[in-house]
Amino acid sequence: MPHTWYVTFEVQKRGVLPRRRSPRATRKFETETEAKEFARAKFNEGLIVYAGTINPYSPKQLIPSSSIPSWIEHAKEQETADPDRAQEQKE
C-alpha cells in the first residue's frame, strides 16, 4: 500500500549548528489513522503539527495546525462510537 498521508512537525532546536536546518520534519503514512496517531503524539508534546494527503491521492486534504485538534478529536469520536471498527482499521 503506498503512502497517502503525511504529518509535518516542528523540530526542536538542539545545540548550535554552523548551518541553518529546516525547522520541520515530515513522516509519511499509509493510512489516515496512522497519521492521526502520530500527529496526536507530536501535538501532545506541544509541537506545531500540519498534515495532509500526498499527490496524486484524491481528494486532496490539507489540515493546518489550527485544525489539528479537531482532526485528532474526530478520530477519538469514531473510536468511541464504534470500537470494533476502529480495532479492525488498526489490523
Wavefront OBJ file of the C-alpha trace (Angstrom):
o trace
v 0.000 0.000 0.000
v 1.515 3.372 -0.972
v 1.911 6.224 1.463
v -1.016 8.604 1.119
v -0.724 10.789 4.257
v 1.998 12.985 5.705
v 2.493 14.744 9.031
v 4.898 17.669 9.279
v 6.031 18.843 12.706
v 8.444 21.392 14.077
v 11.866 20.143 15.132
v 13.135 21.389 18.448
v 16.472 23.179 18.253
v 19.451 21.324 19.684
v 22.776 22.997 20.218
v 24.456 25.395 17.850
v 24.769 24.338 14.229
v 27.061 26.022 11.710
v 24.277 25.965 9.073
v 20.564 26.580 9.348
v 18.468 23.434 9.163
v 14.864 23.136 8.257
v 12.834 23.728 11.416
v 10.413 20.964 10.376
v 10.452 17.248 9.666
v 7.934 15.115 7.779
v 6.836 11.492 8.122
v 4.686 9.565 5.630
v 1.929 7.090 6.475
v -0.178 4.557 4.606
v -3.427 5.370 6.425
v -5.138 8.384 7.922
v -5.424 6.537 11.248
v -1.647 6.100 11.479
v -1.141 9.756 10.589
v -3.609 10.861 13.264
v -1.930 8.740 15.944
v 1.471 10.205 15.102
v 0.066 13.752 14.891
v -1.615 13.281 18.276
v 1.682 12.255 19.860
v 3.566 15.238 18.407
v 0.719 17.645 19.271
v 0.714 16.344 22.864
v 4.448 17.143 23.018
v 3.485 20.758 22.351
v 4.810 20.855 18.784
v 3.204 22.631 15.846
v 1.770 19.973 13.521
v 0.419 20.016 9.940
v -0.985 17.082 7.961
v -2.410 16.204 4.584
v -2.559 13.815 1.687
v 0.265 13.197 -0.761
v -0.244 13.811 -4.501
v -1.785 12.186 -6.530
v -4.146 10.991 -3.778
v -7.633 12.389 -4.248
v -9.477 14.096 -2.690
v -6.644 16.365 -1.629
v -6.731 17.214 2.065
v -4.696 19.780 3.968
v -5.010 20.084 7.724
v -3.441 23.308 9.035
v -2.069 23.479 12.568
v -5.172 25.349 13.755
v -7.386 22.406 12.687
v -5.214 19.570 14.050
v -7.039 19.341 17.424
v -10.454 18.852 15.774
v -8.981 16.418 13.196
v -7.468 14.327 16.009
v -10.637 14.599 18.109
v -12.711 13.316 15.173
v -10.641 10.103 15.268
v -11.294 9.682 19.004
v -15.043 10.137 18.464
v -15.078 7.448 15.766
v -13.195 5.023 18.022
v -15.590 5.686 20.913
v -18.690 5.330 18.734
v -17.589 2.044 17.152
v -14.624 0.433 18.977
v -14.853 -2.787 16.904
v -14.483 -0.876 13.621
v -11.571 1.173 14.994
v -9.814 -2.059 16.005
v -10.402 -3.546 12.527
v -8.810 -0.479 10.885
v -5.687 -0.899 13.020
v -5.252 -4.540 11.976
l 1 2 3 4 5 6 7 8 9 10 11 12 13 14 15 16 17 18 19 20 21 22 23 24 25 26 27 28 29 30 31 32 33 34 35 36 37 38 39 40 41 42 43 44 45 46 47 48 49 50 51 52 53 54 55 56 57 58 59 60 61 62 63 64 65 66 67 68 69 70 71 72 73 74 75 76 77 78 79 80 81 82 83 84 85 86 87 88 89 90 91
